């Protein structure tokens, strides 16, 4: 089971991919409620061999994740797997698979999220998941479109 989110960005796919593939920059456009921090733990810059460790807050509790780039196909597709750790809970992985499509001088960015967690969570928590995902994607859009 998974969920998909889309946003149109007024920038070419190459520029969108460049920003998206710099995982260490994700905290700059993530939902600020998450208080995300990111460090690169393997690789040199963006690429297929890159790995990261994030920390932040999820449902008011500390959470960390080991992140691996699983797909790196500029400027069309980028995917990362986050193995999430939260005290008192079973580890869960999330796959964030991004597809970039050229669209009338810009890019349609599609984010598809799947997980090995409880599938009911996507149904029950969909409004909160959608709000969080779209907040991050709108922040990402502003950052890319402003050139920042």
N, C-alpha and C positions, 0 to 999 in steps of 0.2 A: 504494500500500500504506500502511496505517496501523495504529495500535494505539489501543485505547480503554480508559479506566480510569473507574471509578465510585466515588463515596463518598456516603453519606447524612450530611447536616449538619442538626443540630437548630437551625435558624434559618430564617426566611422568605427566599424568593428575593431580595427587595429588599436585605436585609442582606448576603447572600452575594454578590450582584452588585456591591454598593457596594465591598466589600473587594477582590473579584477585579479590578474595573476600575481600581483604583488600582495600576497597574503598578509605580510607583516603590516600592511596599511589598512587592513580590514577594520581595526578598531576606530579609525578616523571616520568611517561612515556607518558602523554598526549602530543599532539602537542604543542610545546613551544609557538607558536603564540597565543594560547588561554590564556596564563598566568593564568592557573587554580590554585585556592587555594581550600582546602577542610577541613571541620571540621566535626567531628562526633557529632550528636545532640541527639542520642538515641542509646541504646544498649551498650554492652561492648565488643568491638572487632567485628570481622566479625560474621555474623549470620543473621537469618531470621528477627530478631527484630531491626536490625540496620537501622539508618537513618542518613543522612548527609546533609550538606548545602555547595554548591560550589559557587564560584564567579570566574569571568574571563572576557574574551573579545570575542565577536562574531561579525564578520563583523565590526570591529573597534568600537563596542559599548559595554558598561558594561552590563553584564548579570549575573544573579544568578539562582540557581536551588535548589529545595528541592528534595532530592533523597531518595527513599525508596527501600529496597531490597524486590523484589517480588517473587524470586525463589532462593532457597538455597539447592542444592542437590549435595553435594560433592561426587566424583569429576567430575560429569557429566554435571551439568547445574547450571547456575547462571544468574540472571536477576535483573536489576535495572530500576526503573521508575524515570525519571527526569522531574519534573514540572518546566519548565523554565520561568523566569520572565525577561522582558526587557522593560525599560521605553518607553512608547509610542506605545507598541505593545501588542496584546492579548496574554495571557499566553498560552503556548503550552506544551504538554507532549511528551516525547520520551521514548519508551521502548527499552532498550538494552538487548537483550536476547542472552546469550552465551551458546553454546553447545561444550563440550569437548569430543573428541573421541580418544582413544588410537590408535596409528598409527605407526607401525614399530619402536617401542622403543621410540617414541615421542608422540606428541599430535597434532591433527588437531583442531584448535580453530576456531569456526564459530560464527560470530557476526551478528545477525539479528536485524535491527533497524526499528521500526514502530513509527508512530506519528499521532496525531490528527490535525496536521498542514496542510497547503495547500499541497495536493498530487502533484501538479505540481512542487513544490519546489524540490522534489526528482528527477524529470525528468530534469528540467532546471538546477539545481545546482549539478547534479550527479557528474560531474568531480571534483568539489571542495569538495563535501561531501566524495567522494572516496579517494581523496588525503589526506584529514584530517584523515579519519578513518585508512587508511593504514599507515600513518606516525605514529599514535599512536600504531597500532598493531606491526609495526616493532620495535618501541622503547620498547614495552612490551616484545617482543620476545628476544631482546638483554638483557634486564634486567633479565628475567627468566633464559636464557641460561648461563648467566655469574654468576648466583647464587646471584646477588645483588638485 
